[in-house]
Amino acid sequence: MGLFKKLATALGLSKYEARIVVVGLDNSGKTTLINNIKPKKASTFEVTPTVGFQVESFAKDNLNFTIFDMSGQSRYRELWGHYYREVQAIIFVLDCTERVRMCVAKEELDELLTHPDVSNSCTPILIFANKMDLPGALSAVDCMEQLDLQRISNKPWQIEASNALTGEGIDRGLEWLAEKLRGRK
């Protein structure tokens, strides 16, 4: 059974609408990750930096996805908060090779966590420690410590090492997310 069919079964629905916002700093791999999630016929081969945001809608195994791919450029990050209300999940993509920018990623994650639409909800947050295959990449545990994730106690969260190009780690993260979404039903 495919991953998305498992998601549909886990949610107990034959047709389910999943609204997910994908955020993270620029060049972290958000769009590449989304392309890996989409059905192969809907995927694009050339990935360019997202300006502002893009909305990706696609159906896969009885799930209708609406994914908001938010630009990670600093001038667009204030837009993220407009999309937190009415989403079932948040995916935060982190470039685990960017040791110098880890403090910026932590600041943005802190801002996300204190946003009223997030802090007052049980919206699950899936963090992909992306680009784990590259030399010098921090481990998922190191990223967890750098972001101080253990302090998050009011909502479910998970960090998953990933490679958006090959798909490694993405299915595990999405399976965790499906379990959390099922628990909210």
N, C-alpha and C positions, 0 to 999 in steps of 0.2 A: 504494500500500500504506500502511495506517495506521501510526502510530508504534508502537502496541503489537504489531501484526503484525511490524513490523521488529524489535522487541525479541525476540519469540519466535523469529524466524528467526535473529537474531544469536546467541541462546543455543543454537540447534540443537535445540530441544525443541518438541514439539507442546503440551505442558502444562508450565508452570514455575511454581514457587512463589517469589515474591519477597517477602521480609520486609524492610521498610524502616522505619527510625525517623526521624521528622521532628522536629527540635528548633530552638530559636531563642527569643529573648526574646519576652515578651508583646507582642501587637499587631504582630508582624512580618509576618503574612500566611500563617502555616502552614496553617490550616484552609482559607482561600480557595485556596491553591495546591493542596491535596489535592482540593478540589472541582473544580478545573480539570482535574486528572488523571483523575478518575473518569469513567466513562461518563455521558453527559448524563442518562439516566433515573435514575441513582443519586445525582446531585448535589442538594444542597439550596440553596435560593435565599437563605435567611437564615442568616447566619453569626454565631454568638455566641462569646464567649471560651471557650476550652477550660479546664475545671477538672479538674486531675489529668491525665488522659489519655483519649483515645478511640481505639478500635481500628476501623479501617475495613477491611473485606474486600470485595473485588469482583473480578470476572473481566472481562477485556478482551482480546480477540484471543488466546485460548489462554494467557493469563497470569493466574494467581491471585495477587492482591496482598493482602498483609496490611500495612497501614500503621499505625504507632503514632504518633498525633498527640499530642505531649507539650505540656502547658501550659508557657508561658514565664514564668509568674509566679514570682517568686523563691522562694516557699515550696514550689513543686513541682519546682524544677530538680534537686533531689537524687534524684528518681525517674528521671531520664534514664538514669543508669548501669545500672539494673536491666534495661534493654532493649537494651544494646549487644551482649550475647553472642549468638549465633545470628542476627544480621541480615546480610543480604548487602550493605547499603549504608546510609549515613547522609546525610540531607539536612539541612543547616543553613540556615535562612531568616533573612536579615538585612534589617532595615529600613534602607535606605541613606539615609533622610532623618533618621535619629536620630543626628546627629553627636555629641551629648552622651553618648549611651549606647553609643557605639562601643567605649569601653574596657570596659564591662560585657560586651558581646558577645565581645570578645577574651578576657576572663577565662573566660567560659563555654566558649569554643572551646578554650582552653588546658587547662581541666579535662577536657573531652571527650578531647582528644588524649593526655592522660597517664593516662586510665583504663586499667587493665590489659587489659580486653577490646578496647580500641581500639588502644592502643600496641603490643600484641603481635600485631596482625593486619594484613592488607593491605586491610582494608575501605575501599572507595572513599568519599570524602566529596565530595558535591556541595553547593556553597554558592550559594544564590540571593541575589543583591543585589537585593532586592525593592523595589518602589515607585519604580523608576527613572524613571517618568514624572512624578513630582511635582517641583515647584520646589525647588531647593536640594539635590536628591539627589546623593550622591557617585557617581562613576563606579565601575564594577567594579574598575578599576585602583586608584583611591583606596581603595576598601574593602580590596583585597588588601594594600595598603601598611599601612593602619590595623591590620589583623588580623595582619600579619607572616606571611602565608601562604607566602612563598618559603622559610621555614625548614622546612616540612614536606617531608621527604625520604624517609620510610619507607613512604609509601602514596600512591596516586593521589588527586589532588584537582583540582577544577575550580571556578572561580567564573564565574557566568553572570548577567548583568544580566537582570532579569525584571520582569514586571507580572502578578501573580497574577490580577488582575481580567480582563484581556484574554487572558492566556495567552502574551504575548510573552516569548520567551526560554526558556520551559519545555520545549518540544520539543527545542531544542538541548541543554539540560542533560540531559534524559532520554536522548537519543541517545548522549551521552558516557558516561552511566552504563551503558547497555546494552553499549557497547563494552568497558568495564572489567569488567563482570560476565561477559561472554563470555570475556575473557582469563583469568578465574579458574577457568573450567571445566576 
